[in-house]
Amino acid sequence: MPWVFVLIWSTGFIVARYGMPHAPPMSFLAVRYALSIACFLPWIVWAGVSWPRSRAQWLHLGVTGVLMHAMYLGGVWAAVKAGMGSGLSALVVGLQPVLTAVWLTASQRLPTGSASGAAVGAAGGAHISRRQWLGLLLGLAGLVLVVSRKFTAGGPGDTATPLNLAFAVLALLAITAGTLYQKRHVQPCDVRSANAVQLMAALVVTLPLALMETESMRWNSELVGAMAWSVLGLTVGGSSLLYLLIQRGAAASVSSLMYLVPPCTAMIAWVLFSEPITLTTLAGTALTAAGVALVVRPPRP
């Protein structure tokens, strides 16, 4: 299941490249969420799946839906629309394991119930090992190495700008916060009803933004294909797998799968869009992967 998840998740950045030339990002995502809900609801009714029983669980699922669908996907799609390549966007979001491991390391070393989220963040630096700090620096160095080249030598559809980097960083922060929030607050429940609730919350947030966009959706074979795979492959398949992996495993372990996504995405983008894989890109990706591996590797007994 983890390897299937990595392959499916990698295609998300590819689908954005296919769909964004023909549609504004929020409108595309609003349609995607609506169609995904339309897929889940008959499935839920047919299978007799139960919905979350408490208001608190509805609220927690709604928060994760906003973070892991509306903000994460909104950031990635907006970054690609603003000219960022599939490989670079995957590399930026690929720093999620670093942020997740740093946060978990900080929170687990503090006394139970002794600190709020703000206090954990403030005290985090004192509880991270030298190996993890080295991994964090390597990951950032690898990202900077790739991004610096994209600022000066990026081609059409594969360029780094302050705007698309801001969108990609927003996506990175959202998927990290969503993973941690779900692991901490969302009780195990059926993945179909949980996903439906998350998508409803994401649609409520995304639809007003979509109505503000002036560009219209130009339906053609590429946009239809991108929408179909986004709904069936990514939302129904990939998001459901992510939910199951988070519920069944540790958040840091699940997040560590993300560092396999950038090289996989870069390879697919090279084949489909001729996004160049230069020595600089390879070196930066390798540094980032090494850094993530250092951060998420469990300490020796």
C-alpha positions in Angstrom: 0.0 0.0 0.0 2.8 2.6 0.7 4.3 2.1 -2.7 1.0 2.4 -4.5 0.4 5.6 -2.5 3.8 7.1 -3.6 3.0 6.4 -7.3 -0.5 7.8 -7.1 0.6 10.9 -5.1 3.4 11.6 -7.5 0.9 11.9 -10.3 -0.9 14.8 -8.5 1.8 17.2 -9.6 1.7 15.9 -13.1 -2.1 16.3 -13.3 -1.7 19.9 -12.3 0.6 20.5 -15.3 -2.0 18.9 -17.6 -5.0 20.8 -16.2 -3.8 24.3 -15.2 -3.3 25.6 -18.8 -7.0 25.1 -19.3 -8.6 26.2 -16.0 -8.1 28.4 -13.0 -6.9 26.5 -10.0 -9.8 27.1 -7.5 -12.5 26.4 -10.1 -10.7 23.2 -11.1 -10.5 22.1 -7.4 -14.1 23.1 -6.6 -15.4 20.9 -9.5 -13.0 18.1 -8.4 -14.4 18.2 -4.8 -18.0 18.3 -6.0 -17.5 15.3 -8.3 -15.6 13.4 -5.6 -18.4 13.9 -3.1 -20.8 12.7 -5.8 -18.7 9.5 -6.0 -18.5 8.9 -2.3 -22.2 9.5 -1.3 -23.7 6.6 -3.4 -20.9 4.4 -2.2 -21.6 5.3 1.4 -25.4 4.7 1.0 -24.9 1.4 -0.8 -22.4 0.1 1.7 -24.4 1.3 4.7 -21.4 3.2 6.0 -21.9 5.1 9.3 -21.1 8.8 9.6 -19.1 10.3 12.5 -21.3 10.3 15.6 -20.1 13.4 17.4 -20.0 17.1 16.5 -16.3 17.1 17.6 -15.4 14.5 15.0 -17.2 16.4 12.3 -15.3 19.5 13.3 -11.9 17.7 13.4 -12.6 16.1 10.0 -13.6 19.5 8.6 -10.3 21.0 9.8 -8.3 18.3 8.2 -10.3 18.7 5.0 -9.5 22.4 4.9 -5.8 21.8 5.6 -5.2 18.7 3.5 -7.5 19.4 0.5 -8.4 23.1 0.3 -5.0 24.6 1.4 -2.6 21.9 0.3 -4.1 21.3 -3.1 -4.9 25.0 -3.5 -1.3 25.9 -2.9 0.1 23.2 -5.3 -2.4 24.0 -8.1 -1.8 27.8 -7.7 2.0 27.3 -7.7 1.8 25.3 -11.0 -0.6 27.8 -12.5 1.9 30.5 -11.6 4.7 28.7 -13.6 6.3 26.3 -11.2 7.2 22.9 -12.7 5.9 19.6 -11.4 9.3 18.4 -10.1 10.1 21.6 -8.2 6.6 21.8 -6.6 7.0 18.1 -5.5 10.5 18.9 -4.1 9.2 21.9 -2.0 6.3 19.8 -0.6 8.8 16.9 -0.1 10.2 18.8 2.9 7.1 17.7 4.8 8.9 14.8 6.6 11.4 17.3 8.0 8.8 19.6 9.5 6.7 16.7 10.8 9.7 15.0 12.5 10.9 18.2 14.0 7.5 19.0 15.4 7.0 15.5 16.7 10.4 15.4 18.3 9.8 18.7 20.1 6.3 17.7 21.3 7.2 14.2 22.5 10.1 15.4 24.6 8.0 17.9 26.5 6.1 16.8 29.6 2.5 15.6 28.8 0.1 18.5 28.9 2.7 21.0 29.9 2.7 23.2 26.8 0.5 24.6 24.2 1.4 24.4 20.5 3.1 27.8 20.7 5.3 26.7 23.6 6.2 23.5 21.8 7.3 25.5 18.8 9.3 27.9 20.9 11.1 25.2 22.8 11.5 22.9 19.8 15.1 23.8 19.0 16.4 22.6 22.4 15.0 19.0 21.9 16.3 18.2 18.4 19.4 16.1 18.0 22.5 17.2 16.1 21.8 14.5 13.5 18.3 15.9 12.9 19.6 19.5 12.6 22.1 18.2 10.1 19.3 16.6 8.2 17.2 19.8 8.3 20.1 21.8 6.9 20.8 19.3 4.2 17.2 19.2 3.2 17.0 23.0 3.0 20.4 23.2 1.1 19.1 20.7 -1.5 16.0 22.7 -2.0 17.9 26.0 -2.2 20.2 24.4 -4.8 17.4 23.5 -7.1 15.3 26.6 -6.5 18.3 29.0 -7.2 18.7 27.4 -10.6 15.0 27.7 -11.4 15.1 31.4 -10.6 17.8 32.0 -13.3 17.6 29.1 -15.8 14.0 27.8 -15.6 12.1 27.3 -18.8 8.4 28.0 -19.6 6.3 26.2 -17.1 9.3 25.3 -14.9 10.3 28.6 -13.3 10.6 29.6 -9.6 9.2 33.0 -8.6 8.5 34.5 -5.2 4.8 34.1 -5.9 4.7 30.4 -6.8 7.2 29.6 -4.1 4.9 31.3 -1.6 2.0 29.1 -2.9 4.2 25.9 -2.6 5.3 26.7 0.9 1.7 27.3 1.9 0.9 23.8 0.6 3.9 22.4 2.5 2.7 23.9 5.8 -0.9 22.8 5.2 -0.1 19.2 4.5 2.2 19.0 7.5 -0.3 20.6 9.9 -3.1 18.4 8.4 -1.1 15.2 8.9 -0.3 16.0 12.5 -3.8 17.3 13.3 -5.5 14.2 11.9 -3.2 11.8 13.8 -3.8 13.7 17.1 -7.5 14.5 16.9 -9.4 12.3 14.3 -10.6 9.0 15.7 -10.5 6.0 13.4 -13.7 5.8 11.3 -14.7 4.6 7.9 -12.5 6.2 5.3 -15.4 6.8 2.9 -17.5 8.9 5.2 -14.4 10.6 6.6 -13.2 11.6 3.1 -16.7 12.8 2.2 -16.8 15.1 5.3 -13.3 16.4 4.5 -14.2 17.1 0.9 -17.4 19.0 2.0 -15.3 21.3 4.2 -12.8 21.8 1.4 -15.6 22.7 -1.1 -17.1 25.2 1.4 -13.8 27.0 1.6 -12.8 26.7 -2.1 -16.1 27.5 -3.9 -16.1 31.2 -2.9 -12.6 31.6 -4.2 -13.5 29.9 -7.4 -16.4 32.3 -7.9 -14.0 35.2 -7.7 -11.8 33.9 -10.5 -12.3 35.5 -13.9 -10.8 32.9 -16.1 -13.2 30.3 -17.5 -12.6 26.5 -17.7 -11.9 25.4 -21.3 -13.0 21.8 -21.5 -10.9 19.6 -23.8 -9.4 16.2 -23.7 -6.5 17.2 -21.4 -8.7 18.9 -18.9 -11.3 16.1 -18.9 -8.5 13.5 -18.4 -6.9 15.6 -15.6 -10.3 16.0 -13.9 -11.1 12.3 -14.2 -7.8 11.1 -12.7 -8.0 13.8 -10.0 -11.3 12.5 -8.9 -10.9 8.8 -9.3 -7.2 8.3 -8.9 -6.1 11.0 -6.5 -9.1 11.9 -4.3 -11.0 8.5 -4.2 -7.7 6.5 -4.3 -4.8 8.6 -3.1 -6.5 10.5 -0.3 -8.2 7.4 1.0 -4.8 5.6 1.1 -3.3 8.6 2.9 -6.1 8.6 5.5 -5.6 4.8 6.1 -1.8 5.1 6.3 -2.1 8.0 8.9 -4.6 6.1 11.0 -2.6 2.8 11.0 0.9 4.1 11.3 3.0 6.9 12.9 2.7 10.3 11.4 6.5 10.6 10.9 6.7 7.2 9.2 3.8 8.1 6.8 5.4 11.5 6.1 8.7 9.8 5.3 7.0 8.3 2.2 6.8 11.9 0.9 10.5 12.1 0.2 10.1 9.4 -2.4 7.6 11.6 -4.3 10.0 14.3 -5.7 12.3 11.9 -7.6 9.3 9.9 -8.9 7.5 13.1 -10.0 10.7 14.5 -11.6 11.1 11.3 -13.7 7.5 11.4 -14.9 7.7 15.1 -15.7 10.9 14.5 -17.6 9.1 11.9 -19.8 5.9 13.8 -20.3 6.8 17.5 -20.2 10.6 17.4 -20.9 11.3 19.1 -17.6 15.1 18.8 -17.5 16.8 16.7 -15.0 20.2 18.4 -14.7 23.1 17.5 -12.4 22.0 20.4 -10.2 18.5 19.0 -9.9 19.9 15.5 -9.1 22.3 16.9 -6.5 19.7 19.0 -4.9 17.1 16.2 -4.8 19.8 13.8 -3.4 20.7 16.3 -0.6 17.0 16.8 0.3 16.4 13.0 0.4 19.5 12.5 2.6 18.4 15.3 4.9 14.9 13.8 5.3 16.4 10.4 5.9 18.5 11.8 8.7 15.6 13.5 10.3 13.1 10.6 10.2 15.6 7.8 11.1 14.8 6.5 14.5 17.5 6.9 17.1 19.7 4.0 18.1 18.6 2.2 21.3 
